[in-house]
Amino acid sequence: MSIHMHMRAVAESEIRDDHTWLTAFMYEAWENHPAEYAAGIAESIAKVFDSVNDLYAASETLDPDVGELWLLPIYGGRPAAHSAGADTSDPPLMILEPHEVSRTADFLARVSFDELWNAAGARLGGQGQDGEEMRQELLDHHSELREFYARAAAAGHAVVRVVWA
């Protein structure tokens, strides 16, 4: 089974706060993912987004002042509203407003991957050969997320996230 977290930067004025509309918008974005990824307005993580989130959670032990900023890159934002009578089992959709995207970009620019890995790597499977592969995969995701959120923040965009299963 393939499961992906798909993120799409978009001008806030273009978003309809309606789950049905956003599902269609994100489905179309997913169909165009290679072009949108190349344009820097889309990002996705296959399967390990929980591990990326757990990596960022380690920032709280490194800097208690970080508060809940570590939640923003993967699970932050607010759920998209369902229309009356809509199927609530549709894919989960979250919206990060532009000010949250800026906070996310700032957090990712400040946090040290190496410090996070040193604090959390062992519990993320960071042992031996497989651990080095996991470290590299998480480092790649961290770098891509840092760039994605920095571009979205610079453009003043919101970010919509969906989990496709």
C-alpha positions as CSV (number, residue, x, y, z in Angstrom):
1,M,0.0,0.0,0.0
2,S,1.3,3.4,-0.9
3,I,0.6,6.3,1.4
4,H,1.8,9.9,0.8
5,M,1.5,13.2,2.5
6,H,1.1,15.8,-0.3
7,M,1.7,19.5,0.3
8,R,0.8,22.3,-2.1
9,A,1.6,26.0,-1.7
10,V,-1.2,28.2,-2.9
11,A,-2.3,31.8,-2.6
12,E,-4.7,32.0,0.3
13,S,-7.2,33.9,-1.9
14,E,-7.4,30.9,-4.2
15,I,-8.4,28.5,-1.4
16,R,-12.1,27.6,-0.7
17,D,-12.5,26.4,2.8
18,D,-14.6,23.4,1.7
19,H,-13.4,19.9,2.0
20,T,-15.0,18.7,-1.3
21,W,-13.5,21.5,-3.3
22,L,-10.0,21.1,-1.6
23,T,-10.1,17.4,-2.3
24,A,-10.6,18.0,-6.0
25,F,-8.0,20.8,-6.0
26,M,-5.4,18.5,-4.3
27,Y,-6.3,15.6,-6.5
28,E,-5.6,17.7,-9.6
29,A,-2.4,18.9,-8.0
30,W,-1.4,15.3,-7.3
31,E,-2.0,14.4,-11.0
32,N,0.3,17.3,-11.9
33,H,2.8,16.6,-9.1
34,P,5.9,16.3,-11.2
35,A,5.4,19.7,-12.8
36,E,4.4,21.3,-9.6
37,Y,7.3,19.7,-7.7
38,A,9.7,21.1,-10.4
39,A,8.0,24.5,-10.0
40,G,8.7,24.4,-6.3
41,I,5.0,24.6,-5.2
42,A,4.6,21.0,-4.2
43,E,6.2,18.5,-1.9
44,S,5.4,15.0,-0.8
45,I,6.6,12.4,1.7
46,A,6.0,8.7,1.1
47,K,5.2,6.7,4.2
48,V,7.8,8.2,6.7
49,F,6.0,11.5,7.5
50,D,5.4,10.2,11.0
51,S,9.1,9.7,11.4
52,V,9.8,13.3,10.1
53,N,7.3,14.6,12.7
54,D,9.0,12.5,15.4
55,L,12.4,14.0,14.4
56,Y,11.0,17.5,14.7
57,A,9.5,16.7,18.1
58,A,13.0,16.3,19.4
59,S,13.4,20.0,19.1
60,E,11.3,20.5,22.2
61,T,13.9,18.6,24.3
62,L,16.8,20.7,22.7
63,D,15.0,24.0,23.2
64,P,12.0,24.2,25.5
65,D,11.2,27.6,24.1
66,V,10.3,26.1,20.7
67,G,6.9,25.3,22.1
68,E,4.7,23.6,19.5
69,L,6.4,25.0,16.5
70,W,7.8,21.5,15.7
71,L,4.2,20.4,14.9
72,L,3.8,22.8,12.0
73,P,5.8,21.2,9.2
74,I,3.9,17.9,9.2
75,Y,0.7,18.1,11.2
76,G,0.1,21.8,11.9
77,G,-2.7,23.9,10.6
78,R,-6.4,23.5,10.8
79,P,-8.6,20.8,9.3
80,A,-10.6,21.8,6.2
81,A,-14.3,22.1,6.8
82,H,-16.6,19.4,5.6
83,S,-19.8,20.4,3.9
84,A,-23.0,19.4,5.5
85,G,-23.7,15.8,4.8
86,A,-20.2,15.2,3.4
87,D,-18.4,11.9,3.8
88,T,-16.1,12.5,6.8
89,S,-13.9,9.6,5.8
90,D,-12.6,11.5,2.8
91,P,-8.8,12.1,2.9
92,P,-7.7,14.3,5.8
93,L,-6.9,17.9,4.7
94,M,-5.1,20.6,6.6
95,I,-4.6,24.2,5.8
96,L,-1.6,26.3,7.1
97,E,-2.4,30.0,6.7
98,P,0.4,32.2,5.5
99,H,1.5,33.4,9.0
100,E,1.9,29.7,10.0
101,V,3.8,29.0,6.8
102,S,6.2,31.8,7.8
103,R,6.6,30.4,11.3
104,T,7.2,26.9,9.8
105,A,9.9,28.3,7.5
106,D,11.6,30.1,10.4
107,F,11.5,27.0,12.5
108,L,13.0,24.8,9.8
109,A,15.7,27.5,9.0
110,R,16.8,27.5,12.7
111,V,16.6,23.9,13.7
112,S,19.8,21.8,13.2
113,F,19.2,18.4,11.6
114,D,22.3,17.0,13.2
115,E,21.1,18.0,16.7
116,L,17.7,16.6,16.0
117,W,19.2,13.3,14.7
118,N,21.5,13.0,17.7
119,A,18.5,13.5,20.0
120,A,16.0,11.3,18.2
121,G,17.8,9.0,15.7
122,A,18.1,6.0,17.9
123,R,14.3,5.8,18.4
124,L,13.7,6.4,14.7
125,G,15.6,3.3,13.7
126,G,19.0,5.0,13.6
127,Q,21.1,2.0,14.3
128,G,23.7,0.4,11.9
129,Q,23.4,0.3,8.1
130,D,19.7,0.7,8.1
131,G,20.1,3.6,10.4
132,E,22.3,5.4,8.0
133,E,19.7,4.9,5.3
134,M,17.0,6.3,7.6
135,R,19.2,9.3,8.5
136,Q,19.8,10.1,4.9
137,E,16.1,9.8,4.0
138,L,15.1,12.1,6.9
139,L,17.9,14.6,6.0
140,D,16.6,14.7,2.4
141,H,13.0,15.3,3.6
142,H,14.2,18.0,6.0
143,S,16.2,19.8,3.3
144,E,13.3,19.6,0.9
145,L,10.8,20.8,3.5
146,R,13.1,23.7,4.5
147,E,13.2,24.8,0.8
148,F,9.5,24.3,0.2
149,Y,8.4,26.2,3.2
150,A,10.9,29.0,2.6
151,R,9.6,29.5,-1.0
152,A,6.0,29.4,0.2
153,A,6.7,31.9,3.0
154,A,8.5,34.2,0.6
155,A,5.5,34.2,-1.7
156,G,3.1,34.8,1.1
157,H,1.3,31.5,0.3
158,A,-0.7,29.1,2.4
159,V,0.0,25.4,2.3
160,V,-2.7,22.7,1.9
161,R,-1.8,19.2,3.0
162,V,-3.6,15.9,2.2
163,V,-2.8,12.3,3.0
164,W,-3.4,9.9,0.1
165,A,-3.7,6.2,0.8
